[in-house]
Amino acid sequence: MKEEHVTPHRTPRRAATAATIATVLLTGALATTSATAQPPETSPRAASGTSTSRATLFHAAAEHHHVPETVLLAVSYLQSRWDHHGGAPSTDAGYGPMHLTDARTALAEAPHHSDGDEDPRGDTSRPTLAHRETTRDPEHLPPALQTLDKASELTGLPASRLRTDPAANIEGGAALLAAHQRATGVPLSTDPAQWYGAVAAYSGATETGAARRFADDVFSLINTGESRRTDDGTVVTLSPTPVESATAQLDGLKLKATPPGAECPRELGCAWLPAPYRTLSEEPGDFGNHDLSDRPNNQGIDYIVIHDTEATWNTTLDLVQDPTYVSWHYSLRSADGHIANHLRAKDVGWHAGNWYVNSKAIGLEHEGFLAEGGQWYTEAMYRTSARLVRHLAKKYRIPLDRAHVIGHDNVPGTVPANVAGMHQDPGPYWDWDHYFDLLGKPFTAQGRPTSPLVTIHPDYGTNTEPYYCGATPADLCPVHGSASITLRTEPRDDAPPVTDIGIRPSPGTWSVYNHAARVSTGQKYVVAERRGDWTALWYLGQKGWFKNDPQRAKTLPAKGLVARLRPGLDSAPLYGRAYPEAEAYPEGIPVQPLVPLQYTLRPGQLYSVGQTVNGEYYHSKTFELAGHTVVRGSITYHQLQYGHRIMFVRADDVLLTSTDRMSPDPH
């Protein structure tokens, strides 16, 4: 397939001819795809070579609307990395390379789904917080979630084409940028530096800090350049262009001041929107919506938990500012990556559904309310999230690996009854590979090629498993890349997925919400067996098989510690929390029972060890911090990657071995 590279320039640009624009739009109209389009490599358009390359579409739209091509490319990259995503919406209803938002349509078309009924506090010693459904009102949406209407008005193109046709979508984004430029009172200049205000306005931000951060990121990208193969199979290149932007234009947008006081790197422009800490009645334990603490002085912070909100930005902020409900440390807005800080890192949020994890974690909620059909997250949000996590990891000495930076879907249930209700976000479409690249910790091969321990590492773009997003298998998700691999009971294509006795005791389905038979990028597992192109991993007490063509391997050799059952034992229990023994509790603090989950470690099975910890329980049932106590015991636990979720095993029940001392993986 022919590759076309765009090398933007700053020389005066003539208007595109009518024939050029008509050709591009006609090609786009013929190429219109639905949300269930074929992936690029099998698309009839791509195969025939009749498509117009993504690079040409950007060039034509920039010329047509007199927008510097560098600006158009950089804005689009921070929204979608120049991908079209088959016409499917992002997690906050943004469509196409320019992320034109149409939440009204997306809400109307998406079936309602609740992704779990867990108690976000996850403390079985306290009354359960009731599960609350989030309200979705398509009639009252902020302007930032309905930019596609304005693009339609400006271009005269129907909304349906702006959603599904990449040519029209890029045309609409260019028209919006030009409209923002005119609104600032600045001429349509060929100089990228003069578009700072328009770029800040395109973000949809209403606060100065968020708008400045988005615009700064766009102009940083213009200066550094970028190049990648997009999902139409062609290459787009933004060549480095030295530019000093006119940052003073931001003042003319008359945005709200960003609330000061956030625990955040200054350049991220975070807002401080505190979660309330209030008594709710005269009962000493009736308070919300988080717990005071003194981390890391009293407890280490071991985890950063990645969530998506399943709610609009405004609803998300309403929830975290409700004193009777839930809390987390940071919220991240999709369209521009804006960050709001709600809790100090020293305090404990109610977000992960597991009190042990909550007490040792910082929670990040990423805006996304369309898990039923939206499979992608914006580049702007990935980038600000990664910069925040990099900062937090350095400050609190949290290792940047998938044993410590985990999804909500990796957090274990606390007791058997809670396992089935645990949440499943951010799901298979969170691009862990790209995220860790942005964290500066890319997944690489480690140790010898025949290491029995492997890191899951499918190619996100081509790993298109057939999930369904609705209530039945007939409701297929749009074809899209994924960070997850489904494990089967046998090494054959028609074998059912492996079972999970905690949530799906019978063979599961390929629902996007079913993580019972799923491994994800960056997680480490031990190879149990190989047969031809098929590899089996030890997973949930069984062998889980997936096709692993050596020419396009979905794993990387890894090194680390592996746990196996101590000789002489028939089995060992696994736990969802690493609590201390009964003897460790001081008088007056109720003992928390060591309740095993329904899973066990059996002879011959081996699992990756993520970390080793001593048992801890944070007792914080009173409003005043003075009554809070960290109970520490003598039990040592190892954190295992047992299934999709982490679990804990008592150190006395297992032996650890370094992969450097193990035999090569079984063949």
C-alpha positions, 0 to 999 in steps of 0.5 A, spaced: 500 500 500 502 506 498 504 511 504 503 518 503 507 523 508 505 530 509 510 535 511 507 541 513 510 548 511 509 555 513 509 558 506 503 562 504 498 557 502 493 558 496 486 556 497 484 548 495 481 548 488 474 546 488 475 540 484 480 538 490 475 539 495 470 535 491 474 529 490 476 528 497 469 529 500 466 524 494 471 519 496 470 520 503 462 519 502 464 513 498 468 510 504 463 512 509 463 506 514 459 504 520 460 502 527 461 495 525 466 496 519 472 491 517 479 493 520 483 496 515 487 490 513 481 487 510 477 493 508 475 493 501 477 500 500 484 499 503 485 492 499 483 496 492 487 502 493 482 507 491 481 510 498 484 517 499 490 517 505 489 520 511 494 525 510 491 528 504 484 529 507 488 533 513 492 537 507 485 538 503 481 540 509 487 545 512 487 549 505 480 549 504 479 552 511 485 556 511 488 553 518 495 551 518 496 544 517 501 543 523 495 546 527 490 541 524 495 535 525 497 537 532 490 538 535 487 531 531 493 527 534 492 529 541 484 527 540 485 521 536 492 520 534 489 521 527 485 515 527 478 514 525 476 508 529 471 505 524 466 511 526 465 508 533 465 514 539 470 515 544 468 513 551 465 520 552 462 520 545 467 523 540 467 521 533 473 521 528 480 524 527 478 530 530 473 528 536 467 531 534 462 530 540 455 528 539 453 525 546 446 526 544 446 521 539 451 516 542 447 516 549 440 514 545 444 509 541 447 505 547 444 500 551 444 502 559 449 498 562 451 497 569 458 494 570 458 492 577 454 493 584 460 493 589 461 497 595 466 502 593 469 503 600 470 495 600 470 495 608 466 489 610 466 492 617 462 498 616 455 498 613 455 497 605 454 504 601 448 503 596 450 502 589 448 508 585 446 509 578 448 515 574 443 519 570 444 520 563 440 526 560 441 527 553 437 533 553 442 537 558 449 536 555 455 541 556 457 544 549 463 540 549 459 534 549 456 536 542 461 540 538 458 536 532 452 540 531 456 546 530 461 543 525 455 541 521 452 548 521 459 550 519 460 545 513 453 544 511 455 536 512 450 532 515 451 529 522 451 522 520 457 523 515 461 527 520 460 521 525 462 516 520 466 519 514 473 521 516 474 526 510 468 530 513 470 529 520 477 532 518 473 538 514 468 539 520 474 539 525 478 544 521 471 549 520 471 549 528 478 551 528 477 557 523 471 559 527 474 559 534 480 563 530 475 568 528 471 568 534 478 571 538 478 576 533 485 574 530 485 573 522 486 566 519 493 567 519 498 562 516 503 562 522 501 557 527 503 561 533 497 566 531 492 560 533 494 559 540 487 562 542 483 558 537 487 551 539 485 553 547 478 554 545 477 547 541 479 544 547 472 545 550 475 547 557 472 552 561 478 553 566 484 557 564 489 552 567 486 546 562 485 550 556 493 553 557 495 546 558 491 543 552 494 549 547 501 548 550 501 540 549 499 542 541 504 547 540 509 542 544 507 537 539 508 542 533 515 543 535 517 536 536 513 533 530 510 526 530 509 520 525 505 514 525 501 509 521 494 510 522 488 506 522 487 507 514 493 503 513 497 510 511 502 514 514 501 521 517 507 525 518 507 532 522 514 534 521 518 538 527 516 546 526 519 551 531 514 556 533 513 560 539 506 561 540 502 567 542 500 565 549 497 572 551 491 570 546 488 566 552 486 572 556 481 574 550 477 567 551 475 570 558 475 563 561 474 561 569 480 561 573 483 554 575 481 553 583 488 553 586 491 548 591 491 541 587 497 536 588 499 536 581 505 538 577 504 545 575 505 545 568 498 540 568 494 546 570 490 541 575 484 544 579 483 543 586 475 541 587 475 538 594 471 532 596 467 533 602 469 530 609 462 531 613 459 528 619 452 525 616 448 524 623 450 524 630 453 517 630 460 517 630 461 512 624 456 516 620 461 520 615 463 521 608 465 521 603 472 519 604 477 517 610 482 521 613 489 518 614 497 520 614 500 517 608 505 515 607 507 516 614 503 511 617 502 507 611 505 506 604 502 507 598 503 501 593 498 502 588 495 507 582 488 504 580 486 506 573 478 507 573 473 510 567 467 514 570 461 511 566 458 518 567 459 525 564 464 530 567 459 534 570 456 528 573 462 525 575 464 532 579 457 531 582 458 524 585 465 526 588 462 532 591 456 528 594 458 527 602 454 521 602 457 517 596 464 515 593 471 519 592 477 518 589 483 522 588 483 525 581 478 526 575 481 526 568 476 529 562 477 526 556 476 531 550 482 535 553 485 531 559 484 536 564 485 534 571 481 535 577 484 533 584 479 531 590 483 528 595 490 529 598 494 523 597 495 522 604 487 521 605 483 514 603 478 514 597 472 510 596 473 507 589 476 501 588 471 496 592 476 493 596 478 496 603 485 494 603 487 496 596 483 503 597 487 504 604 494 503 600 492 506 593 491 513 589 485 512 585 484 516 578 477 516 574 478 517 567 471 520 563 468 515 559 460 513 560 459 509 553 463 503 555 457 499 551 460 502 544 466 507 545 472 503 545 477 509 545 480 514 549 483 520 547 491 522 546 490 528 551 487 524 556 492 518 556 498 524 556 496 528 562 494 521 566 501 518 564 504 525 566 500 525 573 502 517 574 509 518 573 509 524 578 506 520 583 510 514 582 516 518 583 514 522 589 511 515 593 516 510 590 511 506 586 514 501 581 511 503 574 509 496 573 502 492 572 503 489 579 502 496 582 499 500 576 492 496 576 486 497 573 479 497 577 478 490 573 484 488 576 482 489 584 480 483 587 473 482 591 474 482 599 470 476 600 467 470 596 460 474 596 463 480 593 467 477 587 462 477 582 460 484 583 467 487 582 467 493 577 470 491 570 473 498 568 477 501 564 476 494 560 480 491 554 480 497 550 485 501 555 491 501 551 496 499 556 502 498 551 501 506 549 500 508 556 506 505 559 510 508 553 508 515 555 510 513 562 517 512 560 517 504 562 515 501 555 514 493 556 520 490 553 523 483 553 527 481 559 531 475 561 532 469 556 528 468 550 526 461 553 524 464 560 518 460 563 515 467 565 512 472 560 509 479 559 502 479 555 504 484 549 499 483 543 499 488 538 494 493 540 492 495 533 491 488 530 488 485 536 481 485 534 477 480 538 470 479 537 467 482 543 460 484 544 457 490 547 450 489 548 446 484 552 446 479 547 452 476 542 448 479 536 450 486 539 457 486 536 462 491 538 465 495 533 471 492 530 477 495 534 484 494 537 484 491 544 489 490 550 486 483 552 487 476 550 481 471 551 484 464 554 480 458 552 480 451 555 483 447 549 488 449 544 483 450 538 479 456 535 472 453 537 474 451 544 470 455 549 473 461 554 476 458 561 471 459 567 472 463 573 468 459 579 467 466 582 463 470 577 462 465 571 462 457 573 460 455 566 463 457 560 463 465 559 462 469 553 466 474 549 462 480 552 466 486 553 464 486 560 467 478 561 474 479 564 473 472 567 478 469 561 482 475 559 489 477 560 491 484 559 498 487 556 503 488 561 501 482 566 505 477 567 504 469 567 507 463 567 507 458 561 504 451 563 505 448 556 506 449 548 503 445 543 505 448 536 502 455 535 498 455 542 500 457 549 497 455 555 498 460 561 497 458 569 490 462 570 485 461 575 487 454 577 487 451 570 491 452 563 488 457 559 490 457 552 491 462 546 494 462 539 501 465 539 504 465 532 511 466 533 512 470 527 507 475 531 508 473 538 503 476 543 508 475 549 515 477 551 520 473 555 520 476 562 524 475 569 522 475 576 519 471 582 514 465 581 510 462 587 509 455 587 505 451 593 510 449 598 511 441 598 507 437 603 501 441 602 495 439 598 492 446 597 493 454 599 488 459 600 488 465 596 485 472 599 483 478 596 486 483 602 492 482 606 490 483 613 494 481 619 493 475 624 488 476 630 493 477 635 495 483 632 489 487 633 489 492 639 484 492 645 478 496 642 479 494 635 475 489 632 479 483 629 478 483 621 477 475 619 482 472 614 476 470 609 479 466 603 476 467 596 473 461 593 480 460 589 486 456 591 493 454 589 494 447 587 500 443 586 504 444 580 501 451 578 506 457 578 504 464 578 508 471 578 509 475 584 508 482 584 510 484 591 511 482 598 507 485 603 506 484 611 499 484 613 496 491 615 489 493 616 487 501 617 482 502 622 478 508 621 471 508 623 471 515 627 470 522 624 476 524 627 483 522 625 485 521 632 481 515 633 485 512 626 490 506 627 494 502 622 494 495 625 500 491 623 501 483 623 507 478 622 503 475 617 507 476 610 503 475 603 505 475 596 501 478 591 500 473 585 497 475 578 492 469 579 487 471 574 485 477 571 485 480 578 491 480 583 490 476 589 494 474 595 497 468 598 501 467 605 508 466 604 508 460 609 504 456 604 509 457 598 516 457 595 519 463 591 523 461 585 527 466 580 526 465 573 533 465 572 534 459 576 528 455 573 528 451 567 526 453 560 518 454 559 515 447 557 514 446 550 
